[in-house]
Amino acid sequence: MRFVRFFRDDEAHVGLAQDESIFDLTAASQNLAVDHITSVRQLMTDPDLVKRLATVGIRCRRDDVRLDAPIRDIPKLLALAGNFRKHVVESGFRSVESQDIITPQVFLKPPSTTINSPGGPIALCSANRFLDWEVELAVVIGRKGRDIRATDAMSYVFGYSIINDVSERELNGGMTGRTVREFDPFFDWLLGKWFDGSAPLGPEIVTADEIADPHALNLRLSLNGDIMQSGNTAQMIFDIPRTIEYISSVLTLEPGDVIAMGTPEGVGKARGIRLKPGDVMRAEIEGIGALETSIVAG
């Protein structure tokens, strides 16, 4: 199944995408007099309800609606830094070797303000000096868990989507006379992940049963038609089970949590290319779809 969130008459609906049609599950829930469905989170643990709603046959054309991010009520948006070896090197750090004993580098983005819709613009603001792109596989958690073993981790995955972890690389870089404290570079990097709209997500959540192997997916990002990033999820240092095991040893994962699994090489900073008004990014992941994002003047 492929879940979408969209607007009809300025009201948010949840649906199932099928080719050029969308089954409107929100409208179906009203007709069946069940709980009013406004989020895919309400359907994660009840596949029978999804089937009932889909059989009602309330359809709309994809071209007639405005797509939003497939999920908005995300409890936690977690992300991995440095999860592709070549990206680690292009970022100026020591190469990660297979024998190295390391842990995932996990950070948070505030979901309520960073999540952006497919086709949604990102407005440059006065604090932006070097805005950059990062195509990543988004893992959507489907049920609650803590201290999850890697061997059980995939049963907690509801589905997958595409996320572009748009990042400001030179936050505070133009400040005159700044006294740089020991941890300022880290916090500049972290805050550079938090700009409004800097996490375009979508266009769909594809359920886990439709992706035969999430660790063998081609992913790429093009800028104005030119390919900048091209990689495969097989190149991830930490796979999905080990990532879930590690994160859940620290905090409880909840239905609707999203984990961005890191990006391959080819980011703008390594190429000396910064995003500017008029630019269009297209992030693609095999079997999931394509996500476009434009840059506009603030």
C-alpha positions in Angstrom: 0.0 0.0 0.0 1.1 3.6 -0.7 -0.3 6.1 1.7 -0.6 9.8 0.9 -1.9 12.9 2.6 -3.6 15.6 0.5 -6.0 18.5 0.6 -9.5 18.7 -0.7 -11.3 22.0 -0.3 -8.5 23.0 2.2 -9.2 20.0 4.4 -6.5 17.4 5.0 -7.4 13.9 3.9 -5.5 10.5 4.0 -5.6 8.2 1.1 -4.2 5.2 -0.7 -2.5 6.0 -4.0 -3.0 3.7 -6.9 -1.6 4.8 -10.3 -3.3 8.1 -11.0 -6.1 7.6 -8.5 -6.3 8.1 -4.8 -8.8 6.2 -2.6 -10.0 8.8 -0.1 -9.9 7.0 3.3 -11.0 10.1 5.2 -14.2 10.4 3.2 -14.7 6.7 3.4 -14.4 6.8 7.2 -17.2 9.4 7.3 -19.4 7.2 5.2 -18.8 4.1 7.3 -19.3 6.0 10.5 -16.0 4.9 12.0 -13.5 7.1 13.7 -12.7 10.2 11.5 -9.4 9.3 9.8 -7.0 12.3 9.5 -3.6 10.6 9.8 -1.9 7.4 8.6 -0.9 6.9 12.3 -4.6 5.9 13.0 -4.3 3.1 10.5 -0.9 1.6 11.3 -2.1 -1.1 13.6 -5.4 -1.9 11.8 -4.9 -3.2 8.3 -8.4 -4.6 8.3 -9.8 -1.1 8.7 -7.7 0.1 5.7 -9.2 -2.7 3.6 -12.7 -1.8 4.6 -12.2 1.8 3.9 -10.6 1.1 0.5 -13.5 -1.0 -0.7 -16.0 1.8 -0.3 -14.6 3.1 -3.6 -14.4 6.8 -2.9 -11.8 7.9 -5.5 -10.3 11.1 -6.7 -7.7 11.9 -9.3 -4.2 12.7 -8.1 -4.1 15.7 -10.5 -7.2 17.2 -8.7 -5.7 17.3 -5.3 -2.7 19.0 -3.6 -0.3 16.5 -2.0 1.1 17.2 1.5 3.8 15.3 3.3 2.3 11.8 3.9 2.5 12.2 7.6 2.6 15.4 9.7 2.0 14.3 13.3 5.5 12.8 13.6 6.5 12.4 17.3 10.2 12.3 16.5 12.2 13.0 13.4 15.5 11.3 13.9 18.4 11.3 11.4 21.8 9.6 11.0 24.9 11.7 10.2 27.9 10.1 8.5 26.2 6.8 7.5 27.8 6.5 4.0 31.6 6.2 4.0 32.3 8.4 0.9 30.1 11.1 2.3 32.1 11.0 5.5 35.3 11.5 3.5 33.9 14.3 1.3 32.9 16.1 4.5 36.5 16.3 5.5 36.6 13.5 8.1 38.7 10.4 8.4 37.5 7.4 6.5 35.4 4.8 8.4 37.0 1.4 8.1 35.2 -1.9 8.4 37.2 -2.9 11.5 36.4 0.4 13.3 34.2 0.0 16.4 31.8 2.9 16.1 28.2 3.9 17.0 25.6 5.6 14.9 25.6 9.4 15.0 22.0 10.3 15.6 20.4 13.8 15.8 16.9 15.3 15.8 15.1 17.7 13.5 12.0 19.5 14.8 9.2 17.8 12.8 6.5 20.4 13.2 8.5 23.1 11.5 11.0 21.3 9.2 8.6 18.8 7.5 7.8 20.1 4.0 5.4 18.9 1.4 6.3 17.4 -2.1 6.8 20.4 -4.4 6.9 22.7 -1.4 9.4 25.6 -1.6 12.2 26.4 0.8 12.6 30.1 1.3 16.2 31.3 1.8 16.5 33.6 4.8 19.1 36.0 6.1 20.9 33.3 8.1 21.5 31.1 5.1 25.0 31.2 3.6 25.4 27.7 2.1 22.2 25.7 1.8 22.7 22.1 0.7 20.9 18.9 -0.2 20.9 15.3 1.2 18.7 12.6 -0.3 17.9 9.9 2.3 15.7 6.9 2.9 13.0 7.6 5.5 12.0 4.7 7.7 8.6 5.1 9.3 8.0 3.3 12.6 4.7 1.5 12.9 4.5 0.3 16.6 5.9 1.3 20.0 9.1 -0.3 21.2 12.0 0.1 23.6 15.2 -2.0 23.8 14.3 -3.6 20.4 16.7 -6.4 19.3 18.1 -6.1 15.8 16.7 -9.5 15.0 13.2 -8.1 15.7 13.6 -4.6 14.4 12.1 -4.9 10.9 8.8 -5.9 12.4 8.6 -2.4 13.9 8.9 -0.8 10.4 5.6 0.4 8.9 7.0 1.7 5.7 9.4 3.9 3.8 9.5 7.3 2.2 11.9 9.8 0.8 13.4 12.7 2.8 15.7 15.5 1.7 17.7 16.6 4.7 18.3 20.1 3.6 21.2 21.5 5.6 22.9 24.9 6.1 26.6 24.3 6.0 28.0 27.7 7.1 25.6 29.0 9.8 27.2 31.9 11.7 30.2 31.8 9.3 29.9 35.4 8.4 29.8 36.7 12.0 32.4 39.3 12.7 34.6 39.1 15.8 33.0 35.9 17.1 34.7 34.1 19.9 34.4 30.5 18.8 33.9 28.2 21.7 34.9 24.5 21.7 31.5 23.1 20.7 30.3 25.9 18.5 31.1 24.0 15.2 28.9 21.1 16.3 26.0 23.3 17.4 26.3 25.4 14.2 26.1 22.2 12.2 23.1 21.0 14.3 21.1 24.2 14.2 21.8 24.3 10.4 19.6 21.3 10.1 16.6 23.1 11.7 15.5 25.7 9.2 11.8 25.9 8.4 10.8 23.5 5.6 14.2 21.8 5.6 12.8 18.3 5.6 10.8 17.7 2.5 9.1 14.3 2.9 7.1 12.1 0.5 5.3 11.9 -1.8 4.1 8.6 -0.3 4.7 6.2 2.5 5.2 2.8 0.9 4.4 0.0 3.3 7.2 -2.4 4.2 5.6 -5.4 2.4 6.0 -3.7 -1.0 9.8 -3.2 -0.6 11.6 -6.5 -1.0 14.9 -5.3 0.3 15.3 -1.8 1.8 19.0 -2.4 1.8 19.3 -2.6 -1.9 17.6 0.5 -3.2 19.2 3.0 -5.6 18.9 6.6 -4.5 19.9 9.8 -6.3 19.4 13.5 -6.3 19.5 15.9 -9.3 19.7 19.6 -9.2 18.1 21.4 -12.2 18.3 18.2 -14.1 22.0 17.4 -13.3 22.6 14.3 -11.1 24.5 15.3 -8.0 24.1 12.2 -5.8 23.9 8.5 -6.8 24.2 5.7 -4.4 22.5 2.6 -2.9 21.2 1.8 0.5 23.6 -1.2 0.5 26.3 1.3 1.1 24.9 2.4 4.5 27.4 1.8 7.4 24.5 1.0 9.8 21.6 -0.9 8.4 18.0 -0.4 9.6 17.9 -3.2 12.3 21.1 -2.0 14.0 19.9 1.6 13.8 16.6 0.7 15.5 18.3 -1.4 18.1 20.7 1.5 19.0 18.1 4.2 19.1 15.6 2.2 21.0 18.2 1.4 23.7 18.1 5.1 24.5 14.5 6.1 23.9 11.1 4.7 23.1 10.2 4.5 19.5 6.6 5.4 18.7 4.2 4.9 15.8 4.9 7.6 13.3 8.5 8.3 14.3 10.7 8.8 11.2 14.3 7.8 10.9 16.3 9.4 8.1 19.1 6.9 7.2 21.9 9.2 6.0 23.0 10.4 2.6 25.6 9.2 0.0 28.4 11.4 -1.4 27.7 14.3 -3.8 26.5 17.0 -1.6 26.8 20.6 -2.6 29.4 21.6 -0.1 31.9 19.0 -1.5 31.2 20.3 -5.0 31.3 24.0 -4.2 27.6 24.4 -5.2 25.2 26.2 -2.9 21.4 26.3 -3.4 20.0 29.5 -4.8 16.5 30.9 -5.7 15.1 29.1 -8.8 16.9 25.8 -8.1 14.9 22.6 -8.2 16.0 19.4 -6.4 14.6 16.0 -7.4 15.3 13.2 -4.9 14.5 9.7 -6.1 14.5 6.3 -4.4 13.9 3.1 -6.3 10.5 1.6 -5.6 9.3 4.6 -3.6 9.1 7.6 -6.0 10.4 11.1 -6.6 10.3 14.2 -4.4 10.8 17.6 -5.8 11.7 20.8 -3.9 12.3 24.3 -5.1 14.3 27.1 -3.6 12.8 30.6 -3.5 14.0 34.0 -2.2 13.0 34.7 1.4 
